[in-house]
Amino acid sequence: MNTTKRPSPPVKLSKLEKTDVIWRRRIIFSIISIAVFIGIPLWIKTTTIHRAELPVSQVNELSSSIYSLINYEIPVYVNVPKPLNGLIDETQVLIDSEIEKEKLPVNFRIVLKNSYSKTSNSGGNDYNLELVMLEDEEGDAVYVSPFEDRTTKLFLSSTVIVNGLVSDFIMRTLIHDLFRSEIDMLKKIHEAESILKIPYSPDYHVTISLLQGGATPTGWDIEEASKLFVNYLNNLKSVAGFAFDSQVEHYERLSNNTDLAYDSEKGEFILKESDTSTFIDYSEWGLDQNTELVPSINFIVYVPDKKFTPIKIENSQSNSFIVPQWGGVCIFNTESNYIEKQELIQIFEIFASQLFQLLGVPSAPKSPYVRIDTLTRLQTIRNLDNSIDNLVSLVKLVKQLPNIAIPEITSDQVKKSIELIHSTIKELEKGSWSQASKLSGDAFVLSQKAFFQKDMVQQVYFPDEHKMAVYTPLLGPFATILVLGLLRSLKEFKTLEIQEKQAKSD
């Protein structure tokens, strides 16, 4: 007996069911078409990370050659009669030879020029070297003017002149006295700056506060005395811009952590050097209320309560101290309820000295204007170095994180920063120290903005795993329904096709 089972005939579909199958198939393929031709391109467009092109080659080139591109010279005018120009040439050879021994990272020169070659446009910013003949034989001397003319006088004895040592004396004065600080700072340009120095900014906000420890109000002649301090700030305009204000705070008691030792013999309260860090009560004295976007430099005139007067700081002649990267404090002991103008001027001179230290102004030579010039040039070079460091770090970041966005504004900031770096180098070559300092500051700020661009930072912390966690719950159910519907449609289509073939054969 033959037990072979015959295949069951396919299920016959009615005319209405055939129509439903056709429409269902059209709907499914319409959905698939929309997803493929509209949905996927739209998804790609909305999820693609835009990466603007960065001038990587220019950044790398600057990084490897920035110091070789920096080339500046400082002209020094000497009052030598024209027939003795040979003295200038002889001295120039000695200066160049001595600078070459220093092995500086940049192309730095001191160029002697005859005072007769000065143009009418030369102003008080020129460096002048005056040779003065001594009448006695006591010895040679150097005098550096503390005034704005940037003049150095060399007093020469007849012995020096007869022995032909004038050139050597001029060279040593310039290399080992007038520009010694600049040469030493150039040699250490790669090293970290002092922890005392406040971080560079193109602008600062300077606040002088009168804090009174007692309940009795103390007045001060701030209107007149502040003019002197503003003049100090104006002399620093080649380094940065400074805004200035003052305030008075009453009844500011000493911090509980302040340990004052009473010296019964002298009748004084002694504040040890090691305890100066706890002297300022930042929270209670209202000193942390700066809402400015620029860094704040704070100077405090502290008038102690009468029961704690006088307070003397150990080993301090000025009775003051510096708070690294923050400001300075001067303790002013007085029995009066008013601080006169002359007393304030002395205090402001202390603050001016502290400000120089906070900004990194060198301590030599004596002329503050030469020292400010030195800082201007050195800060310009540091700004160039820091700008390039920021750009190199940005290039490394975008290379290590291929999914990070690079907005067009970042690319524009990088290109503008590079342009400013080249402009700074040109201004240094022309001897425009103030303009070079300003351009280098702008380059540094732009490089920082490019590196810390907010749109880039947002993308750094959004990896692919997070994207899958978002897409799977959203697209999973939709894809499942679509696939099952497609399989059902294919099955129905196959059944319909078999019926049509049978109908034709019949």
Summary of the structure (lengths in Angstrom):
residues: 506
radius of gyration: 38.4
end to end distance: 30.9
largest distance: 149.0
contacts: 1408
relative contact order: 0.12
helix: 52%
strand: 17%
